[in-house]
């Protein structure tokens, strides 16, 4: 876009007041216009397109303040009154049009885009920091240090230019690996970090300042749920957060899910989201250490009292339908049966990867999900001896599938790096036939990628004699 159609330069501006918006970001462009009868406007649009004003979000025909019977046809900024193109002259003569010189087209702060406003402020050597993650009404930015002098004005512009945003925050520190949340500061808008949103046919609510949430991972959540989980599977979500895997697995696939998170705030909102989505009969929430939960959840899955408690929370069955497709009520009345639009969006594709297993004599989880990329691999030692002396009850072909998310910065062999590290923490080889998929999720930083390794628990680890934590510490000390 030509310079005269961009906002004035306001380099190094750090405060964006109402007065600054009005004075510093207004530009008037003088155009040549044609005053024409209102009845010939359509003809102007047909005959004059190459010569009309063609700027995004601006109309080429506007009202004429001098008369309700005429309109002003705005011409291209390159056209001057002493150099009217022949095609325009022909139109003027044929339609009793009048040339209006110096029509003042006013462009102000409200007209410019966020990128245009920020480009007028941020030095040319820096890129425009206008990207953000959207969490409900919250825009979450991750500004590098070179942008920090402009952070408040960046937040204000993002707030102004996105009507669905009410709060803009900036990440100020790395993620807390124990409870998985970012430290952040308010840049603009309401100091309200209670987010509400929909993902994968489920409603989520949580305090974004106290839990981990990443909207960029929705595709990964849907991938695991749709490709691996089958109807009525049992799933153990070891690092569940507020439920982005657990709730869709239950609601969209009918899985029974035992979900855990060490962060008390994550557990709080996970529990509330289970209730809010009416999934108490399918999802049970825990607040435990991940290793303890892997053992505890298997015991609880075989506890009839617990499973009966969950079944008791099942919602009542839907009302029967009459022959005309309308729901019957107790009083005999009927009403039109409609399909909830959100249900239509549910992930219902059949699993694309063969992960079927045989029968077992005790209840076991078909899948374990471990979505804590920084440290999840380290928890694989908890699976050693999980089925010790239970080979007859849980045959090798029925052992669960484990999905572990992790990071790798190995350039040449990402998949091999993840495979080898998984074997190290599991304490045994993972045979080729046990590997189901090693999936590259996304780049998280230069030379750092997030992956997910999905594999069937090897018999060598599953049936091994358990090692207590105290014994393991002694072994680790010897190795060191």
C-alpha positions in Angstrom: 0.0 0.0 0.0 1.2 3.5 -0.9 2.8 5.5 2.0 0.0 8.1 1.9 -2.5 5.3 2.6 -0.7 4.1 5.7 -0.8 5.7 9.2 1.7 8.4 10.1 5.0 7.2 11.6 5.0 7.3 15.4 8.3 5.6 16.1 9.0 4.7 19.8 5.6 5.6 21.0 5.1 3.8 24.3 1.7 5.0 25.5 -1.5 4.9 23.5 -4.0 7.3 25.0 -7.3 8.4 23.5 -5.7 11.7 22.6 -2.8 10.0 20.9 -5.1 7.8 18.9 -7.1 10.9 17.6 -4.1 13.1 16.8 -1.2 10.8 15.9 -3.0 8.2 13.7 -5.2 10.4 11.4 -4.4 11.0 7.8 -6.4 12.9 5.2 -6.1 11.8 1.5 -7.5 14.2 -1.1 -9.2 12.4 -3.9 -10.9 13.4 -7.1 -14.6 12.4 -7.0 -17.6 12.5 -9.3 -21.0 13.8 -8.2 -23.5 11.7 -10.0 -27.3 11.1 -9.8 -28.1 8.3 -7.4 -29.7 6.4 -10.2 -26.4 5.9 -12.2 -24.3 4.4 -9.3 -24.7 0.9 -10.6 -23.6 2.0 -14.0 -20.5 3.6 -12.5 -19.6 0.3 -10.8 -19.9 -1.5 -14.1 -18.0 1.1 -16.3 -15.3 2.5 -14.1 -13.8 -0.3 -12.0 -10.1 0.3 -13.1 -10.5 3.9 -12.1 -12.4 3.6 -8.8 -11.0 3.8 -5.3 -10.0 0.2 -4.5 -8.8 0.1 -0.9 -9.7 -2.6 1.6 -12.7 -1.8 3.9 -13.5 1.5 2.0 -16.5 2.1 -0.3 -16.0 3.7 -3.7 -19.4 5.3 -3.6 -20.4 7.4 -0.6 -23.3 9.7 0.3 -23.2 13.3 -0.9 -23.8 15.7 2.0 -25.0 18.4 -0.3 -28.0 16.4 -1.7 -29.8 13.2 -1.0 -30.4 12.8 -4.8 -26.7 12.5 -5.7 -23.8 10.4 -4.7 -20.0 10.8 -4.8 -18.0 8.3 -6.8 -14.4 8.2 -5.4 -11.7 7.7 -7.9 -8.2 6.1 -7.6 -5.8 8.2 -5.6 -3.4 8.4 -8.6 -6.0 10.4 -10.6 -5.8 14.2 -10.5 -8.3 16.8 -11.8 -6.0 17.9 -14.6 -5.4 14.3 -15.8 -8.8 12.6 -16.1 -8.6 9.3 -18.0 -10.7 9.2 -21.2 -13.0 6.5 -20.0 -13.9 8.7 -17.0 -14.4 11.7 -19.2 -16.8 9.7 -21.4 -18.7 8.6 -18.3 -18.9 12.2 -17.1 -20.4 13.4 -20.4 -22.8 10.6 -20.8 -24.2 10.8 -17.2 -24.3 14.5 -16.3 -21.6 14.0 -13.7 -19.6 16.7 -12.0 -16.0 16.6 -11.0 -15.4 17.3 -7.3 -11.7 18.2 -6.7 -10.1 17.6 -3.3 -12.6 15.3 -1.7 -11.1 14.7 1.8 -11.0 11.0 2.6 -10.2 10.8 6.3 -8.4 7.7 7.6 -8.1 7.4 11.4 -7.0 5.0 14.1 -10.2 3.0 13.7 -9.5 2.3 10.0 -5.9 1.0 10.3 -5.3 -2.7 11.1 -3.3 -3.8 14.1 -0.3 -4.6 11.9 -0.4 -1.1 10.3 -0.6 0.6 13.6 2.2 -1.4 15.1 4.4 -1.0 12.0 4.1 2.8 12.4 5.4 2.4 16.0 7.9 -0.5 16.1 11.3 0.1 14.5 11.7 -1.3 11.0 14.4 -3.7 12.1 11.9 -5.6 14.2 9.1 -7.8 13.0 5.5 -6.9 14.0 4.6 -8.8 17.3 0.9 -9.3 16.5 0.5 -13.0 16.9 -1.2 -14.5 20.0 -2.9 -17.6 21.4 -6.6 -17.1 22.0 -8.0 -18.7 25.2 -11.7 -17.7 25.4 -11.6 -13.9 25.8 -7.9 -13.9 26.6 -5.1 -13.1 24.1 -1.9 -14.7 25.4 1.3 -13.2 23.9 4.9 -14.4 24.3 6.9 -11.2 23.6 10.7 -11.5 23.3 12.8 -9.1 25.3 13.4 -6.7 22.3 9.6 -5.9 22.3 9.2 -5.3 26.0 9.6 -1.5 25.8 6.5 -1.6 23.6 4.5 -4.3 25.5 1.8 -2.0 26.8 1.1 -0.4 23.5 1.2 -3.8 21.7 -1.4 -5.1 24.2 -3.6 -2.0 23.7 -3.6 -2.3 19.9 -4.4 -6.1 20.1 -7.3 -5.3 22.4 -8.6 -2.5 20.2 -8.5 -4.4 17.0 -10.1 -7.7 18.1 -13.6 -7.2 19.4 -13.8 -10.7 20.9 -10.8 -10.1 23.1 -11.2 -8.5 26.6 -7.9 -9.3 28.2 -4.3 -9.3 26.8 -1.5 -11.0 28.8 2.2 -11.6 28.2 4.1 -14.7 29.4 6.9 -13.5 31.7 8.7 -16.7 32.6 9.1 -20.3 31.5 6.5 -22.9 32.4 6.4 -24.3 35.9 7.1 -28.0 35.3 5.6 -29.1 38.6 2.1 -27.5 38.2 2.4 -26.5 34.5 1.3 -22.9 34.3 2.9 -19.7 33.0 3.7 -16.6 35.0 2.1 -13.7 33.1 1.4 -10.0 33.3 -1.6 -8.0 32.2 -0.9 -5.8 29.2 -4.3 -4.4 28.4 -8.0 -4.9 29.2 -9.8 -6.5 32.1 -7.8 -8.3 34.8 -10.0 -11.4 34.2 -8.2 -14.7 33.6 -11.2 -17.0 34.1 -11.5 -18.5 30.7 -14.5 -20.2 29.1 -14.3 -21.9 25.8 -15.3 -24.9 23.7 -13.0 -27.5 22.2 -13.8 -30.9 20.6 -17.5 -30.7 21.5 -16.7 -30.0 25.2 -17.0 -26.9 27.4 -14.0 -25.9 29.4 -13.7 -23.4 32.2 -10.5 -22.6 34.2 -8.3 -19.9 35.7 -5.6 -19.5 33.0 -3.2 -17.9 35.5 -3.1 -21.2 37.6 -3.3 -24.0 35.1 -1.8 -25.1 31.8 -3.7 -24.7 28.6 -2.4 -24.6 25.0 -5.0 -24.0 22.2 -2.4 -25.0 19.6 -2.7 -28.6 20.8 -6.3 -29.1 19.8 -5.3 -31.0 16.7 -3.1 -33.3 18.8 -6.0 -33.9 21.3 -8.3 -34.8 18.4 -5.7 -37.0 16.8 -5.2 -39.2 19.9 -8.9 -39.4 20.6 -10.1 -40.1 17.1 -7.3 -42.4 15.9 -6.7 -44.6 18.9 -9.7 -44.6 21.3 -12.6 -46.9 20.4 -16.1 -46.8 21.9 -16.1 -48.1 25.5 -12.3 -48.1 25.8 -10.8 -47.4 29.2 -8.3 -44.6 29.4 -5.9 -43.5 32.1 -4.9 -39.8 31.7 -1.9 -39.5 34.0 -1.2 -35.7 33.5 -4.7 -34.6 32.5 -4.6 -30.9 33.2 -8.2 -29.5 33.0 -9.3 -32.4 30.7 -8.5 -31.7 27.0 -7.9 -35.4 26.4 -10.2 -36.9 29.0 -13.4 -35.0 28.3 -13.5 -35.5 24.5 -12.5 -39.2 25.0 -15.6 -39.6 27.2 -18.1 -37.4 25.4 -17.2 -38.2 21.8 -16.0 -41.8 22.1 -17.9 -43.1 25.1 -14.6 -44.0 26.9 -14.3 -44.5 30.7 -11.5 -42.2 31.8 -9.6 -42.0 35.0 -7.9 -38.5 34.9 -5.3 -37.1 37.2 -3.2 -34.0 37.7 -0.8 -33.0 40.5 -1.8 -29.3 40.3 -4.7 -28.8 42.8 -6.0 -26.0 40.6 -6.0 -28.3 37.6 -7.8 -30.9 39.6 -10.4 -28.3 40.7 -11.2 -27.2 37.2 -11.0 -30.8 35.8 -13.6 -31.8 38.4 -15.8 -28.8 37.5 -15.5 -29.5 33.8 -16.6 -33.1 34.3 -19.7 -31.9 36.1 -20.3 -29.1 33.5 -20.2 -31.6 30.7 -22.4 -34.1 32.5 -19.6 -36.8 32.3 -19.4 -37.9 36.0 -20.5 -41.4 34.9 -17.5 -41.7 32.6 -14.7 -39.5 34.1 -13.2 -39.8 37.6 -10.8 -37.1 38.6 -7.7 -37.5 40.9 -5.1 -35.2 42.4 -2.0 -37.3 42.9 1.6 -37.8 41.9 1.7 -39.4 38.5 3.6 -42.5 39.5 1.3 -43.2 42.5 -1.7 -42.6 40.2 -0.6 -45.3 37.7 -0.8 -47.9 40.4 -3.8 -46.5 42.2 -6.0 -46.1 39.1 -5.6 -49.8 38.2 -6.8 -50.8 41.7 -9.7 -48.4 41.5 -10.7 -49.6 38.1 -11.3 -53.0 39.6 -13.1 -51.7 42.7 -16.8 -52.4 42.2 -17.8 -49.7 44.7 -16.1 -47.0 42.7 -17.4 -48.2 39.3 -20.9 -48.4 40.8 -20.6 -44.8 42.1 -19.7 -43.7 38.6 -22.6 -45.6 37.0 -25.0 -43.9 39.4 -24.1 -40.5 38.0 -25.3 -41.5 34.5 -27.9 -39.1 33.1 -31.4 -40.5 32.6 -32.1 -42.0 29.2 -33.6 -39.7 26.5 -37.4 -39.6 26.3 -38.9 -42.2 23.8 -39.9 -40.8 20.4 -43.3 -41.1 18.8 -43.7 -42.4 15.3 -43.5 -38.8 13.9 -40.0 -38.3 15.3 -41.1 -36.1 18.2 -40.2 -36.7 21.9 -42.9 -38.0 24.2 -43.3 -36.4 27.6 -44.8 -37.8 30.7 -48.1 -36.0 30.0 -48.2 -37.4 26.5 -47.2 -34.2 24.8 -44.6 -34.1 22.2 -42.0 -31.6 20.9 -39.8 -31.4 17.8 -36.7 -33.5 18.2 -33.6 -31.6 17.2 -30.0 -32.6 17.0 -27.6 -30.4 19.0 -25.3 -28.6 16.5 -22.3 -29.2 18.7 -23.0 -33.0 18.6 -22.6 -32.8 14.9 -19.1 -31.6 15.4 -18.0 -34.5 17.6 -15.0 -36.5 16.6 -16.6 -39.8 15.6 -14.1 -41.3 13.1 -13.2 -44.9 13.7 -9.6 -45.5 14.9 -7.2 -45.5 12.0 -4.5 -47.4 13.7 -4.9 -51.1 14.7 -4.5 -51.3 18.5 -6.9 -54.1 19.3 -6.0 -56.4 22.1 -7.4 -59.7 23.5 -9.4 -60.5 26.6 -8.1 -60.2 30.2 -9.3 -61.6 33.5 -9.1 -58.2 35.3 -10.0 -54.8 34.2 -7.1 -52.9 32.7 -6.8 -49.6 30.9 -6.6 -49.9 27.1 -4.6 -46.6 26.9 -2.4 -44.4 29.1 -1.9 -40.8 28.1 1.1 -38.9 29.5 1.0 -35.3 28.2 3.8 -33.6 30.1 6.4 -33.2 27.4 9.2 -31.9 29.7 9.3 -34.9 32.0 6.6 -37.5 31.0 9.2 -40.0 29.8 10.7 -40.1 33.3 7.4 -41.6 34.6 7.7 -44.7 32.4 9.5 -46.5 35.2 6.1 -46.6 37.0 5.0 -49.3 34.5 7.8 -51.7 35.5 6.1 -54.5 37.4 2.6 -53.1 37.0 1.4 -56.6 36.1 3.9 -58.6 38.1 2.9 -62.3 38.4 -0.3 -61.5 36.4 0.8 -63.0 33.0 -2.2 -65.4 33.1 -4.7 -62.6 33.9 -3.2 -60.0 31.4 -1.6 -61.7 28.4 1.1 -59.9 26.5 -1.0 -59.1 23.5 -3.5 -57.3 25.8 -1.1 -55.0 27.5 -2.1 -51.3 27.3 -1.0 -48.8 24.7 1.0 -45.9 26.2 1.1 -42.4 24.5 3.9 -40.3 25.8 4.5 -36.7 24.8 8.1 -35.4 24.9 10.5 -32.9 23.5 13.6 -33.5 21.4 16.3 -31.3 20.0 18.2 -34.0 18.1 18.4 -32.8 14.5 19.2 -36.0 12.6 17.1 -38.6 14.3 14.2 -37.3 16.3 12.2 -40.5 16.3 15.2 -42.6 17.3 16.1 -40.2 20.1 12.6 -40.5 21.6 12.6 -44.3 21.2 15.9 -44.7 22.9 15.0 -42.4 25.8 11.7 -44.2 26.3 13.6 -47.5 26.6 16.0 -45.9 29.1 13.3 -44.8 31.5 11.2 -48.0 31.0 14.3 -50.1 31.8 14.1 -52.4 28.8 13.9 -52.5 25.0 10.7 -51.6 23.2 10.6 -54.1 20.3 9.8 -52.8 16.8 6.5 -54.6 16.8 5.4 -52.8 19.9 5.9 -49.3 18.3 2.6 -48.1 17.0 3.6 -44.6 15.9 6.1 -41.8 16.7 4.3 -38.7 15.7 5.8 -35.2 15.3 3.4 -32.8 16.9 4.8 -29.4 16.4 7.9 -27.2 16.6 8.1 -25.4 19.9 11.3 -23.5 19.4 14.3 -23.4 17.0 15.8 -26.9 17.0 13.2 -28.2 19.5 10.3 -30.3 18.6 7.4 -31.9 20.4 6.7 -35.5 19.6 4.4 -38.3 20.8 5.5 -41.9 21.0 2.7 -44.5 21.1 3.7 -48.1 21.9 2.3 -51.2 23.6 3.8 -51.8 27.0 6.5 -54.5 26.5 6.0 -57.8 28.5 9.6 -57.5 29.9 8.6 -54.3 31.7 5.0 -55.2 32.5 5.8 -58.5 34.3 9.1 -57.4 35.9 9.6 -57.6 39.6 8.7 -54.2 41.0 11.5 -52.0 42.4 10.6 -49.7 45.3 11.4 -46.0 45.0 14.0 -46.4 47.8 15.7 -49.3 46.0 15.6 -47.3 42.7 17.3 -44.3 44.4 20.1 -46.6 45.6 20.5 -48.0 42.1 20.6 -44.5 40.6 23.2 -43.4 43.2 25.4 -46.4 42.2 25.0 -45.6 38.5 26.1 -42.0 39.2 
